[in-house]
Amino acid sequence: MKVKDIMSKARVVDKSARISDALDLMEKYHCRRLVVKNRDGVQGIVTLRSICGALGSRRKYNHPPSLFHVADALSDDYAIVGPEEDAGKALEALKGVGCVIVVDNNVAGQVTAKEVLAHFVPEGAVGVIMKSPIVAPPDARVSHIRKLMMEKGVSRVPIMDGDALVGMVSETDVANAMRSIKKHSPQSRQDNNVELLIAMDIMRTNVITATPETSLKDAAKLMVDKDIGALPVLDGQGRLVGIITRRDIVRAF
């Protein structure tokens, strides 16, 4: 199987575009990253994590969204392959980066963990490769959760009320919340409004979960079918014991 057989359409944004335009594209196409180009070709990618970092930067904190551009949030978390190369090369690359850009004179497509798991799944169970989750309470400040994501390199934080899983906050939720505040709040109130925002205000409820005994095949199918990037793992008593992401499964090959 070749790369062209598993790649999906790459969503592209110009390096000079505003971050708000990039977020609009991500929302429109339900994606977490965009390929960044200019007249010289591929310049990198922009991701929700890199946008969270840019929007939360103290150096730029009081600037309105119109002053933030894609160039301020570039990421080098990608590799480049050709469409005629073996799909296994893209899979191996994804063990170290978040996105593989497929280039054949121009940007031909992309391969992420989502595309890989639609075609390949390793053997085993969730409990073997799940990781310890980074969690937060419902009253945790969103600014603190953003900092956790950046420091720990995670894209989702389960929200726990005592021992109960009550929600999940993702990079998408954080980026959209901070963007909304910067867009709709007077500049003099932005700092205060960001600090007042808590997990309960933006978390998603009715979280889809797995168990340690869930097969990687079933977990991957659930993620692909529901288009979700991670599953909290609950034991038989409903206690949170781990979390598994699409990238974790790809790295298990």
Backbone as a ProteinNet text record, in pm:
[ID]
protein_1_A
[PRIMARY]
MKVKDIMSKARVVDKSARISDALDLMEKYHCRRLVVKNRDGVQGIVTLRSICGALGSRRKYNHPPSLFHVADALSDDYAIVGPEEDAGKALEALKGVGCVIVVDNNVAGQVTAKEVLAHFVPEGAVGVIMKSPIVAPPDARVSHIRKLMMEKGVSRVPIMDGDALVGMVSETDVANAMRSIKKHSPQSRQDNNVELLIAMDIMRTNVITATPETSLKDAAKLMVDKDIGALPVLDGQGRLVGIITRRDIVRAF
[TERTIARY]
84.4	0	88	50.2	128.5	66.2	146.9	100.2	-26.1	-31.1	-146.8	-275.5	-262.8	-380.8	-444.1	-369.8	-424.4	-433.5	-373.1	-370.8	-509.8	-528.6	-651.6	-616.3	-716.5	-694.8	-631.7	-526.4	-462	-535	-560	-618.5	-504.3	-503.9	-388.8	-427.4	-334.1	-353.9	-225.8	-240.4	-123.4	-54.9	75.5	153.7	114.5	66	30.9	-112.6	-189.4	-329.4	-338.4	-451.7	-473.4	-502.2	-466.9	-496.3	-646.9	-724.8	-870.2	-919	-855.1	-891.4	-854.3	-738.7	-696.6	-795.3	-840	-936.9	-1070.3	-1108.5	-1231.4	-1220.3	-1103.7	-1082.7	-1085.1	-1022.1	-1021.7	-1163.3	-1242.9	-1381.6	-1461.6	-1440.2	-1513.3	-1484.2	-1355.6	-1315.6	-1297.4	-1328.8	-1320.7	-1182.9	-1079.3	-942.7	-864.3	-750.2	-669.7	-540.1	-515	-390.7	-412	-332.2	-335.3	-192.8	-176.2	-46.5	-28.9	87.2	114.6	204.7	160.2	236.1	253.2	350.3	358.3	410.7	453	494.6	617.2	690.9	809.9	779.7	653.8	617.4	578	590.4	551.1	642.8	581.2	656.2	645.6	553.6	532.6	386.7	344.3	203.1	163.3	34.4	-18.9	-119.8	-108.9	-193.3	-269.4	-369.3	-441.9	-349.1	-252.8	-159.7	-72.9	-23.4	61.7	-19.8	-147.6	-234.4	-262.6	-287.3	-307.5	-186.3	-67.7	53.8	64.8	29.6	38.5	-64.5	-188.5	-293.8	-272.7	-203.9	-182.1	-50.7	26.8	157.6	144.2	215	211.5	264.3	358.8	418.6	315.1	215.7	117	-22.6	-30.2	-156.8	-266	-230.6	-332.7	-363.5	-307.7	-335	-466.8	-545.3	-667.1	-631.6	-726.1	-698	-652.3	-696.6	-661.2	-511.8	-439.6	-295.8	-214.4	-281.7	-212.8	-219.8	-106.4	-101.7	-47.9	-74.2	-29.9	120.7	194.9	340.3	379.7	291.7	320.2	302.7	242.2	209.1	259.4	362.9	416	471.8	451.5	505.6	585.1	689.9	768.6	742.2	623.9	587.9	533.1	614.3	569.7	688.2	656.8	755.3	695.8	779.3	734.1	767.6	669.9	691.8	626.4	656.8	595.9	477.4	383.6	262.9	289.3	400.5	429.6	511.3	549.5	628	539.2	602.5	528.6	460.1	336.2	260.2	330.5	411.2	484.6	579.5	628.7	718.7	643.9	519.9	438.5	407.4	377.2	347.8	467.8	586	706.4	731	708.6	729.4	634.7	512.2	411.7	441.5	538.1	578.6	656.6	703.5	781.9	723.2	627.2	566.1	414.7	345.8	200.3	134.6	211.1	150.6	255.4	215.1	299.7	236.1	310.3	262.3	308.3	215.1	245.2	266.8	388	425	467.9	407.9	444.1	436.8	545.2	549.1	467.7	347.5	263.9	217.8	141.8	87.5	-23	-0.4	-95.6	-192.9	-153.5	-240.1	-167.1	-225.2	-162.7	-198.8	-115.8	-143.1	-123.5	-225.5	-217	-251.6	-249.9	-286.1	-426	-514	-651.1	-653	-577	-574.7	-508.9	-402.8	-334.8	-429	-502.2	-588	-709.8	-739.7	-847.8	-804.3	-671.2	-619.5	-536.5	-471.2	-383.5	-412.1	-412.9	-429	-342.1	-262.1	-180.4	-264.6	-208.7	-274.9	-257.1	-341.1	-323.9	-446.1	-432.2	-542.2	-502.2	-602.2	-581.2	-495	-518.5	-447.8	-297.3	-250.4	-106.4	-34.1	-100	-30.8	-89.6	-197.2	-257.1	-157.2	-176.9	-89.2	-165.9	-90.4	-153.2	-204	-329.2	-384.1	-342.7	-334.8	-320.9	-462.4	-505.9	-645.3	-656	-778.8	-806.7	-948.6	-978	-1114.2	-1201.6	-1333.4	-1424.1	-1399.8	-1345	-1322.4	-1180.3	-1104.2	-968.9	-977.2	-889.3	-888.3	-840.9	-904.4	-866.9	-723.2	-679.4	-540.7	-444	-483.1	-400.4	-401.2	-517.3	-526.6	-443	-448	-365.2	-217.7	-177.2	-38	-1.4	-92	-69	-47.7	-133.4	-123	12.1	56	182.2	300.2	296.9	409.2	417.4	302.2	299.2	287.7	264.8	253.8	130.6	18.7	-106.5	-208.2	-302.2	-402	-540.3	-555.9	-685.6	-664.7	-750	-741.1	-876.9	-885	-1009.7	-1040.8	-1167.8	-1211.6	-1277.1	-1220.9	-1263.9	-1327.5	-1446.4	-1512	-1498.4	-1394.3	-1361.1	-1311.3	-1377.1	-1339.4	-1421.6	-1510.9	-1601.5	-1551.3	-1549.3	-1517.4	-1641.9	-1631.4	-1749	-1735.5	-1616.8	-1601.2	-1460	-1438	-1306.5	-1285.3	-1165	-1128.1	-1017.4	-1036.7	-939	-873.1	-768.6	-703.6	-803.3	-895.2	-997.5	-1080.1	-1123	-1205.2	-1129.9	-1002.4	-922	-898.7	-858.2	-829.1	-952.8	-1067	-1189.8	-1234.7	-1216.6	-1256.2	-1169.3	-1039.1	-948.9	-968.9	-994.7	-1022.3	-1148.6	-1252.8	-1379.1	-1361.5	-1284.2	-1261	-1184.9	-1082	-1002.9	-1083.3	-1180.3	-1260.2	-1372.1	-1433.9	-1555.5	-1537.8	-1424.9	-1405.3	-1328.5	-1361.9	-1279.6	-1136.4	-1041.5	-901.5	-868.1	-930.1	-901.6	-953.7	-1045.6	-1105.8	-1054.5	-972.6	-934	-858.7	-760.2	-684.8	-778	-866.4	-956.6	-1053	-1107.2	-1202.7	-1137.5	-1013.6	-941.4	-920.5	-883.1	-857.2	-984.4	-1099.4	-1225.9	-1279.4	-1232.8	-1284	-1236	-1329.2	-1293.7	-1334.7	-1283.6	-1306.4	-1454.3	-1534.8	-1677.5	-1744.1	-1687.3	-1745.8	-1727.9	-1623.8	-1592.8	-1583.6	-1589.3	-1568.5	-1683.1	-1650.9	-1750.6	-1790.2	-1918.9	-1968.6	-2004.3	-2063.6	-2097	-1974	-1866	-1737.8	-1741.4	-1694.6	-1683.7	-1557.9	-1569.7	-1458.8	-1428.9	-1317.5	-1278.7	-1246.4	-1217.5	-1170.9	-1032.3	-957.9	-826	-834.1	-948.4	-963.7	-1007.3	-1047.3	-1088.1	-972.2	-999.6	-892.9	-853.3	-728	-682.5	-761.9	-801.9	-883.5	-1015.3	-1082.2	-1210.7	-1192.8	-1084.9	-1059.2	-1032.4	-952.8	-921.7	-1047.6	-1131.5	-1255.5	-1346.1	-1352.7	-1435.2	-1384.2	-1252.4	-1194.4	-1217.7	-1202.6	-1222.6	-1370	-1458.7	-1602.1	-1658.1	-1613.7	-1665.3	-1580.2	-1469	-1376.3	-1331.6	-1282.2	-1227.7	-1083.2	-1003.1	-860.4	-812.3	-898.7	-854.7	-972.9	-942.6	-1043.1	-992.3	-1063	-1031.1	-1058.7	-980.7	-994.6	-1046.7	-1161.5	-1223.7	-1219.1	-1195.6	-1196.3	-1339.8	-1354.7	-1487.3	-1571.9	-1507.9	-1580.9	-1603.9	-1569.8	-1590.6	-1484.9	-1371.8	-1263.9	-1169.6	-1124.4	-1031.1	-894.3	-845.6	-716.8	-615.6	-658.6	-565.2	-631.5	-554	-605.5	-525.6	-590.7	-523	-559	-459.7	-481.2	-454.3	-494.1	-464.9	-314.5	-238.7	-93.3	-33.2	-90.8	-42.4	-55.5	-169.1	-191.2	-93.9	-72.1	22.9	162.1	201.1	334.6	348.4	235.4	239.5	275.2	281.1	316.6	460.8
-119.8	0	124.9	222.5	344.5	458.2	561.5	677.1	735.6	742.5	802.4	724.9	597.6	515.4	544.4	607.5	632.8	781.3	866.6	1009.6	1071	1181.4	1259.5	1396.1	1473.1	1606.7	1696.8	1765.3	1859.3	1993.1	2049.8	2183	2282.7	2382.6	2471.8	2614.1	2683.7	2824	2899.6	3024.7	3105.9	3152.9	3163.2	3203.6	3341.8	3427.3	3564.2	3577.5	3467.6	3473.5	3499.3	3551.9	3574.2	3441.3	3434.2	3314.2	3290.4	3397	3380.3	3311.9	3341.3	3274.5	3126.1	3096.5	2956.7	2879.8	2941.5	2875.8	2855.2	2950.7	2934.1	2813	2796.5	2681.9	2551.1	2550.6	2430.1	2391.3	2492	2464.7	2414.9	2476.8	2438.8	2295.2	2256.6	2124.3	2024.1	2066.9	1980	1914.4	1998.5	1947.4	2025.9	1970.1	2030	2091	2077.9	2132.7	2171.1	2268.1	2312.7	2318.5	2287	2302.8	2450.3	2504.4	2646.5	2661.7	2745.1	2767.5	2916.4	2946.3	3076.3	3051.5	3153.4	3135.2	3045.8	3026.4	2941.4	2795.3	2763.8	2626.2	2606.7	2483.2	2449.1	2518.4	2586.2	2657.7	2591.5	2496.7	2429.7	2394.2	2377.2	2355.9	2448.5	2471.2	2542.1	2448.7	2432.9	2339.6	2413	2345.9	2406.3	2431.9	2342.2	2362.2	2484.8	2501.7	2618.2	2747.4	2739.3	2856.8	2890	2786.5	2809.5	2880.1	2837.2	2899.8	3044.2	3072.1	3209.3	3299.9	3252.5	3335.2	3356.4	3263.3	3275.7	3340.4	3378.1	3437.6	3568.5	3580.3	3704.3	3822.2	3794.3	3902.3	3966.6	3886.8	3937.6	3940.9	3921.1	3891.4	3993.3	4121.3	4224.3	4263.5	4192.4	4224.8	4161.4	4229.2	4168.4	4058.7	3964.8	3852.8	3896.1	4013.5	4058.3	4081.4	4097.2	4121	3992.1	3879	3750.4	3686.5	3640.3	3577.2	3434.7	3356.7	3217.4	3208.1	3304.3	3304.4	3307	3360.1	3365.7	3230.6	3134.2	3005.6	2886.6	2906.7	2797.6	2684.6	2561.7	2443.6	2361.3	2294.8	2206.4	2059.3	2030.8	1894.5	1817.3	1803.6	1736.1	1673.9	1583.9	1526.5	1532.8	1514.7	1518.9	1387.2	1331.2	1210.9	1231.9	1142.7	1147.2	1053	1079	996.3	853.8	830.7	697.1	613.2	670.9	595.5	497.5	397.7	296.7	360.6	318.8	375.6	353.6	248	221.3	333.1	406.7	518.7	629.3	654.8	755.2	710.6	580.9	528.2	545.7	512.5	526.9	673.3	762.6	905.1	955.7	903.2	949	904.8	818.1	783.4	897.4	991	1102	1239.3	1249.8	1379.6	1364.7	1477.9	1473.9	1468.3	1500.1	1507.2	1478.6	1405	1382.5	1455	1547.7	1621.1	1546.8	1521.8	1449.8	1552.4	1553.6	1655.1	1588.8	1635.4	1591.6	1714.8	1791.2	1924.1	2024.6	1986	2069.4	1983.7	2042.2	1964.9	1874.4	1742.5	1646.3	1594.7	1599.5	1548	1544.2	1474.7	1459.4	1324	1278.6	1155.8	1186.8	1157.3	1170.8	1035.9	1030.8	905.7	860.4	954.3	919.8	836.6	878.2	804	667.2	661.9	534.5	434.2	478.5	386.1	341.6	411.4	366.6	247.3	220.3	112	8.8	51.3	-39.2	-26.1	-139.2	-137.3	-247.7	-216.5	-320.8	-411.4	-524	-614.8	-562.2	-611.4	-576.6	-509.7	-471.3	-409.4	-270.3	-189.2	-51	-43.7	-134.8	-129.3	-142.6	-200.3	-221.7	-91.6	-1.6	119.3	249.2	241.8	365.3	438.9	570.2	653.8	712.2	757.6	824.9	961.1	993.4	1119.4	1239.2	1353.1	1481.1	1533.4	1552.1	1586.9	1723.7	1774	1901.4	1897.4	1976.9	1983.2	2077.9	2072.5	2158.8	2308.1	2346	2488.3	2533.1	2447.1	2486.3	2597.6	2694	2803	2750.8	2798.5	2755.9	2796.4	2908.9	2950.6	2848.5	2787.5	2683.4	2556.7	2520.8	2402	2421	2540.4	2568.5	2550.4	2598.3	2584.7	2437.6	2358.9	2215.1	2148.4	2183	2123.5	2154	2278.2	2318.5	2251.1	2246.6	2191.6	2039.8	1973.3	1826.8	1766.3	1850.5	1799.7	1715.2	1753.1	1679.2	1768.5	1705.9	1782.8	1776.7	1692	1678.2	1654.6	1716.9	1702.8	1657.1	1536	1492.6	1581	1612.4	1695.8	1605.4	1608.3	1517.3	1593.8	1548.9	1599.7	1490.4	1499.6	1389.6	1272.7	1156.4	1038.2	1022.8	1116.7	1104.4	1185.1	1119.9	1189	1265.4	1398.1	1479.1	1551.3	1548.1	1617.1	1605.5	1671.5	1672.2	1810	1862.4	1988.4	1958.8	2002.3	1979.1	2109.7	2096.8	2215.2	2299.4	2233	2305.5	2393.5	2337.3	2412.5	2533.8	2513.4	2622.6	2731.6	2691	2789	2870.9	2804.5	2875.8	2969.5	2926.5	3010.9	3136.1	3119.2	3234.2	3327.2	3268.8	3350.5	3433.5	3370.9	3440.7	3558.5	3536.2	3644.2	3758.7	3726	3830.7	3905.2	3835.6	3896.9	3984	3939.5	4005.2	4090	4077.1	4154.2	4282.6	4391	4511.9	4478.6	4542.5	4510.3	4522.9	4619.8	4642.3	4530	4445.3	4337.8	4199.6	4190.3	4058.8	3976.3	4035.9	3962.7	3906	3990.8	3950	3841.3	3855.6	3757.1	3621.6	3622.3	3496.1	3428.1	3505.3	3448.3	3396.1	3452	3407.7	3280	3247.5	3131.6	3002.4	2910.3	2783.9	2665.6	2548.5	2428.1	2401	2420.4	2392.7	2475	2591.4	2679.4	2625.8	2546.8	2507.3	2356.2	2277.2	2132.9	2067.1	1955.3	1874	1758.4	1734.5	1626.9	1505.7	1403.4	1279.9	1224.9	1210.2	1167.9	1019.4	986.4	846.6	787	667.1	607.5	465.3	412.4	273.4	210	80.8	10.3	-46	-87	-146.5	-270.7	-339.4	-462.6	-437.5	-315.4	-283.7	-311.2	-379.4	-407	-277.7	-272.1	-155.4	-141.2	-254	-250.5	-179.3	-214	-151.3	-4.4	25.1	164.2	249.5	196	269.7	292.9	190	203.6	309.7	311.7	410.3	551.5	569.1	701	746.1	652.5	687	715.7	628.9	645.4	772.3	802.7	919.7	1044.4	1027.5	1137.2	1206.3	1125.4	1178	1132.7	1212.9	1186.2	1111.9	1095.7	1030.7	968.3	865.7	799.3	790	848.9	820.4	672.5	613.3	470.3	454.1	386.9	364.9	217.5	188.9	49.2	3.7	-117.3	-173.8	-97.8	-18.3	62.8	205.8	230.6	363.6	464.6	417.8	508.5	532.5	655.6	689.7	629.3	544.9	479	509.6	579.5	609.6	687.5	711.5	776.2	722.3	710.7	661.9	753.5	785.8	872.7	795.5	855.2	792.6	777.6	878.1	870.9	759.6	734	623.1	490.8	473.4	348.3	337.2	447.3	444.9	407.4	460	431.6	288.5	216.7	78.1	-20.3	25.5	-64.7	-111
0	0	0	-80.4	-91.8	-11	10	85.9	23.6	-107.8	-175.1	-148.6	-107.7	-81.7	54.2	144.1	277.8	311.6	230	263.4	249.8	320.7	309.1	251.4	221.6	165.3	270.8	234.2	325.6	320.7	435.6	444.3	458.4	373	360.3	397.6	462.6	496.9	463.2	424.6	392.1	519.8	514	630.6	681	592.6	631.2	681.5	678.2	721.6	871.7	915.7	1058	1128	1254.4	1332.2	1338.4	1343.9	1346.5	1219.1	1105.3	979.8	985.4	1045.2	1059.5	1147.1	1255.8	1343.3	1272.4	1188.3	1109.9	1017.6	954.2	866	944.6	1062.5	1145.2	1185.8	1220	1257.8	1137.3	1022.3	901.5	860.6	868.4	821.6	935.3	1056.6	1174.1	1182.9	1183.8	1191.8	1296	1336.4	1442.8	1391.1	1261.6	1205.7	1060.5	1015.4	876.6	824	696.5	631.7	596.9	629.7	606.8	484.3	390.7	267.8	241.8	159	93.2	-47.6	-116	-255.6	-269.1	-158.6	-162.3	-130.6	-100.1	-69.5	75.5	123.3	260.2	360.4	456.9	560	696.8	709.7	837.6	852.6	976.3	1005.1	1119.4	1131.1	1246.5	1311.8	1443	1516.3	1625.5	1679.8	1791.2	1909.2	1929.7	2041.1	2018.2	1895.9	1870.1	1875.5	1837.3	1847.8	1993.5	2075.4	2219.5	2278.4	2236.5	2286.5	2243.5	2117.5	2066.8	2133.5	2144.1	2203.4	2352.7	2416.8	2560.3	2596.5	2495.9	2521.9	2597	2707.7	2785.2	2704	2616.3	2538.2	2446.2	2401.8	2306.8	2368.2	2497.3	2563.8	2538	2527.9	2516.1	2372.4	2276.5	2137.5	2093.5	2011	1956.5	1857.1	1830.3	1740.2	1602	1556.6	1422.1	1406	1519.2	1512.3	1519.8	1541	1545.4	1407.4	1359.1	1227.8	1239.3	1135.9	1134	1157	1104.7	1122.8	1270.2	1357.2	1500.9	1568.9	1499	1562.2	1481.2	1401.3	1319.3	1405.6	1359.8	1426.5	1325.6	1374.6	1287.3	1319.3	1375.8	1414.2	1293.6	1190.4	1068.7	996	902.7	811.5	671.5	570.6	431.3	362.7	290.9	210.4	73.8	-18.2	-150.6	-159.9	-249.3	-259.4	-305.4	-376.5	-428.1	-330.4	-217.8	-120.2	-44.4	15.5	90.7	211.6	237.2	348.7	481.9	489.4	612.6	649.9	551.1	579.7	652.9	611.8	680.3	822.7	838.6	971.7	1064	1015.9	1098	1133.2	1037.4	1063.1	1171.5	1172.4	1268.8	1411.7	1429.8	1565.6	1630.4	1546.5	1599.8	1576.1	1482.9	1452.5	1447.8	1449.4	1451.6	1315.8	1210	1077.2	970.7	868.3	751.5	634	575.1	458.3	333.1	243.4	120.1	9.3	-45.3	-144	-274.4	-383.3	-518	-607.3	-610.8	-672.8	-591.7	-552.4	-467.2	-349.7	-258.3	-146.9	-200.1	-191.2	-245.7	-140.2	-13.7	91.1	223.5	318.8	449.3	507.4	598.7	673.3	821.1	900.4	1045.4	1107	1238.5	1306.7	1267.2	1240.6	1201.8	1074.4	972.7	846.3	864.2	944.2	966.5	1032.1	1134.7	1208.9	1128.9	1020.4	933.1	848.1	844.6	760.4	836.6	944.4	1018.9	1167.9	1238.2	1383.5	1443.3	1546.4	1609.3	1697.8	1734	1827.1	1969.5	2059.6	2199.9	2258.8	2386.1	2459.4	2506.9	2532.8	2575.4	2700.8	2794.7	2921.8	2910.2	2799.9	2782.4	2748.4	2675	2628.2	2682.8	2761.1	2812.9	2901.8	2912.6	2993.4	3111.9	3210.4	3324.1	3278	3305.2	3256	3341	3277.3	3346.3	3365.3	3488	3514.8	3581	3584.8	3651	3705.9	3809.1	3863.3	3781.6	3800.5	3723.2	3743.4	3859.6	3885.2	3850.5	3782.3	3740.9	3637.3	3648	3551	3415.5	3310.3	3175.5	3144.2	3197.6	3176.4	3236	3348.8	3410.4	3325	3271	3185.9	3060.1	3001.6	2883.8	2917.2	3034.3	3076.4	3094.3	3153.2	3168.9	3033.5	2937.4	2804.2	2740.8	2752.6	2692.5	2762.6	2895.6	2972	2962.1	2962.3	2963.2	2823.3	2722.5	2586.3	2563.5	2625.6	2608.1	2538.5	2469.8	2395.6	2458.9	2561.3	2627.9	2776.5	2856.5	3001.8	3055.3	3112.5	3176.1	3296.7	3314.5	3426.3	3530	3650.9	3756.9	3871.9	3912.1	4032.6	4137.7	4218.9	4308.2	4226	4239.4	4161.6	4034	4007.7	3893.3	3773.4	3657.4	3532.6	3488.1	3480.7	3447.5	3314.1	3254.2	3126.9	3073.6	2960.6	2896.1	2834	2850	2785.4	2685.6	2562.3	2456.5	2414.3	2333.7	2277.5	2198.5	2129.5	2053.5	2145.3	2258.1	2352.8	2406.8	2440.9	2497	2392.7	2271.9	2167.2	2132.3	2119	2083.7	2195.2	2320.9	2433.6	2441.6	2426.8	2434.5	2315.7	2200.8	2082.7	2103.3	2159.3	2181.1	2276.5	2383.1	2479	2413.4	2338.2	2273.9	2168	2109.4	2002.9	2058.6	2168.9	2216	2341.8	2410.7	2533.4	2504.4	2573.7	2562.7	2603.6	2541.5	2568.2	2716	2783.1	2924.7	3013.1	2959.5	3038.9	3001.3	2898	2847.6	2951.6	3017.5	3119.8	3225.9	3275	3382.5	3336.1	3215	3164.7	3140.2	3093.8	3075.8	3210.7	3311.6	3443.5	3509.6	3474.3	3533.6	3469.6	3350.9	3278.1	3344.3	3372.1	3436.7	3348.9	3383.9	3303.3	3280.8	3384.2	3374.4	3263.9	3233.8	3132.7	2991.1	2967.9	2829.8	2809.7	2917.2	2903.2	2827.5	2764.7	2696.2	2787.6	2797.2	2882.3	2795.9	2856.2	2783.6	2711.2	2787.1	2731.1	2695.5	2576.6	2533.5	2595.9	2653.4	2727.8	2679.5	2729.5	2706.2	2841	2839.3	2958.3	2928.3	3030.3	3003.5	2915.8	2918.6	2841	2697	2664.6	2527.4	2432.1	2322.3	2225.2	2155	2111.3	2036	1906.4	1849.8	1727.9	1753.9	1864.2	1896	1934.3	2007.6	2046.5	1923	1830.2	1707.7	1625.1	1613.4	1535.9	1597.4	1730	1799.7	1772.1	1777.8	1752.5	1608.7	1514.6	1373.5	1345.9	1395.6	1368.9	1432.2	1554.5	1626.7	1603.5	1531.4	1503.3	1631.9	1724.9	1850	1863	1930	1934.8	2056.8	2158.2	2281.5	2353.4	2431.9	2514.2	2657.8	2754.1	2893.8	2920.6	3008.2	3037.8	3180.6	3194.2	3324.3	3360.3	3488.9	3532.6	3559.3	3611.7	3634	3733	3818.1	3915.6	3866.6	3740	3684.1	3722.9	3775.2	3814.4	3697.3	3683.4	3576.3	3606.9	3516.1	3538.5	3428.7	3323.6	3216	3104.8	3000.2	2879.4	2761.6	2647.1	2527	2410.7	2328.4	2213.1	2084.3	1973.1	1843.9	1824.1	1866.4	1849.2	1934.1	2051.8	2134.7	2059.8	1991.2	1918	1801.1	1729.4	1617.4	1666.5	1780.9	1834.3	1883.8	1894.8	1942.2	1831.4	1706.5	1596	1610.8
[MASK]
+++++++++++++++++++++++++++++++++++++++++++++++++++++++++++++++++++++++++++++++++++++++++++++++++++++++++++++++++++++++++++++++++++++++++++++++++++++++++++++++++++++++++++++++++++++++++++++++++++++++++++++++++++++++++++++++++++++++++++++++++++++++++++++

